[in-house]
Amino acid sequence: MITPQEAKTISIVDFMRTRGFEPARIHGQQIFYFSPFREEKIPSFNVREGGGNDGDDVWHDFGEGGISG
């Protein structure tokens, strides 16, 4: 089990890859995936590497409206 602080050091892109998710589209720093939370035809899960105020990765699921950073 890892601590929350350790979890924050993991790249979301690397985590998605270890779970079998490959980017559906890359546009600059924005990486789009098909959502890991549901089946969809258009990729709505967006990751911005280093896009947070503190340089952390930020994700947004346009289909669910969830934001994390």
Secondary structure, 3 states (H helix, E strand, C coil): CCCHHHHCCCCHHHHHHHCCCCCCEEECCEEEECCCCCCCCCCCEEEECCCCCCCCCEEEECCCCEEEC
